């Protein structure tokens, strides 16, 4: 298969950042990267742009890192609490998902991408739980949140066992008569 070397102008997920020289399939470069101005062919004239692209990339990454660190400080100060409906014995109706956590953060005035909230399984129990929010490759924050019942928890009363008479004779149910087989 034919490969070609190109110079990335914009970052591409799984391929590289701006200013990177990468080797990709010729069709991918010709049909996708070059028409969308994501990359330029690698030649002497375009190599001059490498320094400018790398400087722009470094400043962008630095600003993203500082923004993520500021947001992490803001997230560490936040406390979340979810009031849920519960049934008998404190069993929750439904679950707390990453969408619910996202909605609470937006209501608190913090805007982040929903995909950055890493809640492995929905929370289905009352109590204190933690969720990991990955803001940047180098910055992640663990936020704890409480799940409480909005109505008082009623403990299910166990049914009293029926008294068993040890000396009661075993009663066998009456047998039904079988119908004759058809042949």
N, C-alpha and C positions, 0 to 999 in steps of 0.2 A: 504494500500500500504506500501511496505517496504521502510524504510529510513535508511540511514547510515551516520555516521559522518566521515568527512574527513578533512585533513589539506591541505590548498591550498599552492602550491609552487610558482605559478605565479598568477598575478591578473586576475580575470575573470569579465567581464562586467556584472553588475547586481547581482553578487554573493558575491564578496569580493576581498580583496587584499591578497598578500602573507603573510603567517603567520596566516591567519584567520582560525578558526575552524568553519566549516559550516555543516549543516545537509541537505543532498540532497537525491533524490530518488536513490535507489540502482542501477537501470539500467543506470541512467545518470553517476553515478560514475564509474561503472564497464565498460561501453561501450565507454565512451567519456573521462572523466577526467583522470582516471588512465592510460589507454594506451598511452595517449599523454603526460604523465609526468607533467600534470598541477597540480595534487594533489597526495597525498600519504595517505594510510589508517592511521587512528588515532590509534596509539598504543604507548606503553611506549618508544620504541626506537625512534620513529619519533617525540615525544614531545620534545626531546632534541634539535631538529632543530628549534623549534619555536623562540627561542631568536635570533638566527642568521638570520632567515628570517625577523623578525620584525626589526632588526637593518638595514638590507639591504633595507627594504621597507621605513624606515624613511629617509635614505640617498637619495634614489631614488626620493621620494616625495619632499625633500628639493631642490634637484638639478633641478627638473622640475619646482618648484615654482620660483626659482631664474632665470632660463632661461626664463620663461614666463614674469617675471617682466622686464627683460632686453629688451625683444622683445616688450613689451608694451611701453617702453620709446622710442624705435626706431620707432614704429608705430605712436606715438603721433606727431612726427616731420614730418611725411610724409603728403604731400598734393597731392590729386589725382584730375585730370580734364579729362573729357571725351568730345571729340568733336564728335557730331553726326550730321547726315544729317536730315534736317528738311524740311517740306513742307510749304504750304501756312498757314500763321497764326502762325508759330512756332511749328507746330505739328510734333512730332518726328516719324521717321520711325524706328520701332523696339523698343527695351528696353535695359536698363542696368541691367545685372543679376549679381549674385554672381560670376559666371565664369569670367565675364569681370573685376570685381574688383580684383579677384585672379590673372588674367593675368597682370594687371597693377602693383600689388604688387611684382610679380615675376620680372617684367621688372625693378622695382625700386631696386631690390636686396634683397627683403625680402621674405624668404621662410616660409610659414605656410601651415597647412593643410586646404584644401578648405572647409572642413566640419565645420570649426570653424567660418566661415563667416556667420552671421545670418542676411540675407536680406529677410524680410518677403514677400514682393511682388516686382516684377521687377519695376524699375523706368522708368516711361513713360512720365515724364515732365522735362522741362528745369529748372535749378536753383540749389540751394544748398540743398544737402540731407545728411543724416547720415546713417551709417551702424555700427552694433555692431559686434565686433570680440571677441569671448570668447576663451581666450588662456589657461585658467586653471580654476578650480572650484572657485578659489578666485580672479582671474585676468581677467577682461574684459575691452576692450577699445572701445570707440566710435570714429569712423573716419568720418570726413565730406569730401564730395567730390562735385565737381561742374560738372554740365552737361550743356555744352554750344553748340550753333549751329555753325557748320563749314561754313555755308553759311549765308548771311544776311537774316534776317527774313522779309518776305514780308507780309504786312498786307493785308488780303483779302478785296477787295473793295466791300462794300455791294451793292447789285443791287438796282437801283432806282425803287421805286414802280411805277406801271403804273397809270396814272391819271384815275380816275373813274368818269364817267359822271353820276351824280346823277339823272338827268332827262331823261336818256336814258331808253326807255321802255324795260321791260323785254322781251327777245326773247325766245320763247319756241321752242325747237327743234321739228322738224316734227316727227310724229309718223310713225313707220313702220306698214305696214299691217301684221296682224298675219296670219300664214298659218293655214289652217283648220286642225283640229285634225284627226288623223287616228283612226279608230275604228275597 
